[in-house]
Amino acid sequence: MLNIDPKYSPILLEALEDLMYKVSIELEKLKGGPLTKSRKYLTQKQQQIEQLQHMISINS
């Protein structure tokens, strides 16, 4: 379980949103290409960021 002081939730969510944007841009560059190791890593990272965002949101 993730315990985060509610006062830090907004800044963490903002940071994760910025990271998600960066990962999305990188994935967009690879769109339509082969499923490379790099693309798999970025897709996995994107999923983990989404999970973190959800965990922080429900605990706020």
C-alpha positions in Angstrom: 0.0 0.0 0.0 1.2 3.5 -0.8 1.0 6.0 2.0 1.6 9.6 0.9 0.8 12.7 2.9 -2.1 14.3 1.1 -0.3 17.6 0.9 2.2 16.0 -1.5 -0.4 14.4 -3.8 -1.0 17.3 -6.1 2.7 17.9 -6.8 3.3 14.1 -7.3 0.4 13.9 -9.7 1.7 17.0 -11.6 5.2 15.4 -11.9 3.8 12.1 -13.1 1.7 14.0 -15.7 4.8 15.7 -16.9 6.6 12.3 -17.1 3.7 10.8 -18.9 3.8 13.6 -21.5 7.5 12.9 -22.0 7.0 9.2 -22.4 4.1 9.8 -24.8 6.2 11.9 -27.0 8.9 9.2 -27.2 6.3 6.6 -27.9 4.8 8.7 -30.7 8.2 8.8 -32.4 8.2 5.0 -32.4 4.6 4.6 -33.6 4.1 2.4 -36.6 7.5 0.9 -36.2 8.6 -2.5 -34.9 8.0 -3.5 -31.3 11.6 -2.9 -30.2 13.0 -3.3 -26.8 12.9 0.5 -26.3 9.2 0.7 -27.3 8.3 -2.2 -25.0 10.2 -0.4 -22.1 8.4 2.9 -22.8 5.0 1.1 -23.0 5.7 -0.6 -19.7 6.8 2.7 -18.1 3.6 4.4 -19.3 1.5 1.7 -17.7 3.4 2.0 -14.4 3.0 5.8 -14.4 -0.8 5.3 -14.9 -0.9 2.9 -12.0 1.0 5.3 -9.8 -1.4 8.1 -10.8 -4.4 6.0 -9.9 -2.9 4.9 -6.6 -2.1 8.5 -5.6 -5.6 9.7 -6.7 -7.5 7.1 -4.7 -5.4 7.8 -1.6 -5.8 11.6 -1.7 
